[in-house]
Amino acid sequence: MATYLEQLETPVPIVDLDRLSFNLDRMAAYATLHGLQLRPHVKTHKSPRIAAEQLRLGAVGLTCATLREAEVMSEVCDDLLVAYPPVGAARLERLARLSPDVRVSVAADDAQTLDALNVAARLGRRQFDVLVEVDLGMHRVGVSSPERAIAIARQVERASALQFAGILFYPGHIRDAVEAQAAALGQLSADIAQYVGALTDAGLPPRVVSGGSTPAAWRMHEVPGVTEVRPGTYVYNDRTTARIGACDWDDCALTILATVVSTAVKGQAVIDAGTKALGREPLRAEGDGYGALLDHPEVVVARMSEEHGILDLTQTAWRPRLGDQVRVVPNHVCIAVHNFDEIIGVRGHAVETRWPVAARGRGPAIDELSEGPSRPRAV
Ligand SMILES: Cc1ncc(COP(=O)(O)O)c(C=O)c1O
């Protein structure tokens, strides 16, 4: 017997399976058309099931941020990029313990970090490819000059267990509407030409130039030198992505199904999705609120408590009744996904499948707690 949306306990993330397929196909086709390698970031879905589909559609490998993501994804993929600074003994140990069958690339921007990475690789009897992270405007991580990139690349080449593979950048600072990105992409092209030129002159030509976020994904072929793109959000899309014009509203595949639990206060309705479902993420584009209704985009989640979302009804003629279900498009889908254990896959109103958000969380911070005498005592 079929199960329908109305039977689900809310709040719960639901994915329109047709939209998901469309989004996966569209990015795979874009990358193929322009000869770009696709290495999707798994932080959005954290799910081996979707990762396997991305690989089936031609992705060359996957990008991870956390070691938990890398561990889970190594079950379906033998080519992982960890695009997060490999700092700290516990993180390095976990990196070195990844399956020996998996080729692991790591992004790094610091000499000391590379020394530690090399030691970890040697202790783990393995090799890491290294992408030197460069800052092309995001101002988060990455070296800020070609000279520094050359110095780091040389250090990689000297390290016995590391190989220099190329450079990596994250164009997360590009949040203009897609048709208004020309200036930012022009700057990116000039910067990349400088880095690639300097490294090549130094005898270190980068094999890989890895970049690409979802907002900038559709125009990455206009940036000469880029060989690989790493979009993540495109699988589900979200309100920010739609506002930027990197997807249509109808391409938003994931919504949080919620129930109207109160209409007592005039001009508003309360749903059972608050910060613990949606996250308190601002719209990283023009507009207010923490999400909007799929079927009534003029209705936004104006305020939230942990378990309450306040829908602003002042801009709509729509009047919900107590117990009605609504579908909220989150501002930032990756954060919403991370709040749930499981995703429900639907076609129309029928529930078709379900899958775990298998790589959510961090895994244990420590294997075992020691009970040694140095621990503070209560008395
Ligand atoms: C290093 C890196 N690469 C790729 C991505 C994917 O970008 P987007 O979420 O816009 O698809 C992210 C997103 O945070 C990132 O941090």
Ligand as a Chemical Component Dictionary entry (heavy atoms), coordinates in Angstrom:
data_LIG
# 
_chem_comp.id                   LIG 
_chem_comp.type                 NON-POLYMER 
_chem_comp.pdbx_formal_charge   0 
_chem_comp.three_letter_code    LIG 
# 
loop_
_chem_comp_atom.comp_id 
_chem_comp_atom.atom_id 
_chem_comp_atom.alt_atom_id 
_chem_comp_atom.type_symbol 
_chem_comp_atom.charge 
_chem_comp_atom.model_Cartn_x 
_chem_comp_atom.model_Cartn_y 
_chem_comp_atom.model_Cartn_z 
_chem_comp_atom.pdbx_ordinal 
LIG C1 C1 C 0 35.968 24.073 -0.580 1  
LIG C2 C2 C 0 34.587 23.999 -1.142 2  
LIG N1 N1 N 0 34.400 23.514 -2.375 3  
LIG C3 C3 C 0 33.167 23.419 -2.928 4  
LIG C4 C4 C 0 32.041 23.834 -2.224 5  
LIG C5 C5 C 0 30.676 23.709 -2.879 6  
LIG O1 O1 O 0 30.039 24.938 -3.087 7  
LIG P1 P1 P 0 28.447 25.090 -3.183 8  
LIG O2 O2 O 0 27.899 24.767 -1.850 9  
LIG O3 O3 O 0 28.206 26.485 -3.582 10 
LIG O4 O4 O 0 27.972 24.132 -4.188 11 
LIG C6 C6 C 0 32.202 24.352 -0.944 12 
LIG C7 C7 C 0 31.041 24.824 -0.182 13 
LIG O5 O5 O 0 31.083 25.197 0.965  14 
LIG C8 C8 C 0 33.500 24.440 -0.379 15 
LIG O6 O6 O 0 33.703 24.935 0.860  16 
# 
loop_
_chem_comp_bond.comp_id 
_chem_comp_bond.atom_id_1 
_chem_comp_bond.atom_id_2 
_chem_comp_bond.value_order 
_chem_comp_bond.pdbx_ordinal 
LIG C1 C2 SING 1  
LIG C2 N1 SING 2  
LIG C2 C8 DOUB 3  
LIG N1 C3 DOUB 4  
LIG C3 C4 SING 5  
LIG C4 C5 SING 6  
LIG C4 C6 DOUB 7  
LIG C5 O1 SING 8  
LIG O1 P1 SING 9  
LIG P1 O2 DOUB 10 
LIG P1 O3 SING 11 
LIG P1 O4 SING 12 
LIG C6 C7 SING 13 
LIG C6 C8 SING 14 
LIG C7 O5 DOUB 15 
LIG C8 O6 SING 16 
# 
